[in-house]
Amino acid sequence: MTAHIASVIVRARPERAELLASRIAAMPGAEVHANQDGKIIVVLEASSERALADHMDSLRNDPDVLMVSLVFHQMDAEVEPA
Protein backbone atom coordinates (compact mmCIF):
# COMPACT_ATOMS: atom_id res chain seq x y z
CA MET A 1 0.00 0.00 0.00
CA THR A 2 1.19 3.52 -0.78
CA ALA A 3 1.00 6.34 1.72
CA HIS A 4 1.33 10.00 0.91
CA ILE A 5 2.56 12.15 3.77
CA ALA A 6 2.61 15.94 3.69
CA SER A 7 3.53 18.69 6.08
CA VAL A 8 1.51 21.89 5.73
CA ILE A 9 1.33 25.25 7.44
CA VAL A 10 -2.19 26.47 8.01
CA ARG A 11 -2.50 30.20 8.63
CA ALA A 12 -5.58 31.05 10.68
CA ARG A 13 -7.24 34.02 12.23
CA PRO A 14 -5.32 34.19 15.54
CA GLU A 15 -8.47 34.44 17.64
CA ARG A 16 -9.84 31.26 15.98
CA ALA A 17 -6.59 29.25 15.73
CA GLU A 18 -7.13 27.10 18.85
CA LEU A 19 -10.61 26.02 17.74
CA LEU A 20 -9.39 25.39 14.19
CA ALA A 21 -6.44 23.30 15.44
CA SER A 22 -8.89 21.16 17.42
CA ARG A 23 -11.05 20.61 14.34
CA ILE A 24 -8.01 19.71 12.24
CA ALA A 25 -6.76 17.26 14.87
CA ALA A 26 -10.15 15.50 14.72
CA MET A 27 -9.84 14.94 10.95
CA PRO A 28 -8.86 11.39 9.93
CA GLY A 29 -5.26 11.32 8.74
CA ALA A 30 -4.33 14.69 10.28
CA GLU A 31 -2.01 15.47 13.19
CA VAL A 32 -1.43 18.94 14.62
CA HIS A 33 2.16 19.40 15.77
CA ALA A 34 2.21 23.09 16.70
CA ASN A 35 -0.08 26.08 17.02
CA GLN A 36 1.39 29.51 17.61
CA ASP A 37 0.33 33.01 16.59
CA GLY A 38 -2.19 31.74 14.05
CA LYS A 39 0.29 29.31 12.42
CA ILE A 40 -0.70 25.67 12.70
CA ILE A 41 1.76 22.96 11.66
CA VAL A 42 -0.08 19.89 10.37
CA VAL A 43 1.01 16.50 9.06
CA LEU A 44 -1.47 14.87 6.68
CA GLU A 45 -1.47 11.23 5.60
CA ALA A 46 -3.56 9.82 2.75
CA SER A 47 -3.61 6.82 0.43
CA SER A 48 -3.18 8.86 -2.78
CA GLU A 49 -2.04 12.23 -4.03
CA ARG A 50 -5.65 13.05 -4.92
CA ALA A 51 -6.82 12.25 -1.38
CA LEU A 52 -4.02 14.40 0.02
CA ALA A 53 -5.06 17.29 -2.25
CA ASP A 54 -8.66 16.80 -1.11
CA HIS A 55 -7.53 17.14 2.54
CA MET A 56 -5.75 20.39 1.68
CA ASP A 57 -8.78 21.69 -0.25
CA SER A 58 -10.97 20.87 2.74
CA LEU A 59 -8.68 22.95 4.94
CA ARG A 60 -8.65 25.83 2.45
CA ASN A 61 -12.46 25.91 2.43
CA ASP A 62 -12.71 26.39 6.18
CA PRO A 63 -13.80 30.00 6.92
CA ASP A 64 -11.18 30.33 9.69
CA VAL A 65 -8.32 29.43 7.33
CA LEU A 66 -6.44 32.25 5.63
CA MET A 67 -3.90 30.14 3.75
CA VAL A 68 -2.58 26.56 3.43
CA SER A 69 1.03 26.09 2.33
CA LEU A 70 2.58 22.75 1.40
CA VAL A 71 6.00 22.41 3.00
CA PHE A 72 6.89 18.77 2.31
CA HIS A 73 5.41 15.79 0.47
CA GLN A 74 6.68 12.21 0.51
CA MET A 75 5.34 9.00 -0.95
CA ASP A 76 6.08 5.75 0.90
CA ALA A 77 5.40 2.71 -1.28
CA GLU A 78 6.10 0.01 1.31
CA VAL A 79 3.58 0.88 4.03
CA GLU A 80 1.75 -1.98 5.77
CA PRO A 81 -1.99 -1.45 6.37
CA ALA A 82 -2.80 -0.45 9.96
Phi, psi and omega in degrees: 000143179262140175237136175252127183238132180224146172251131180228153171253125177253119176268130184231163170298123186307322182288347180247000188297320182295315178295317179297316180300322178294319178294320179296316181299333180278349180287136175299134178082011180238139175228129176268126182253340178199154178209108182211130176052039179081004176253122181243123179266124186231139170251127179248143176229134180212165183276348180209164176297320179299315179296322177296315177298323177296320176301313181295320177297321178300317177296314181300329183278354178288132183296341179272355182267129177267325184196147173235124181240126176283127180256321186207142175222135178221143176246124177252117185273343187250042183268131177279141177299143182276000000 
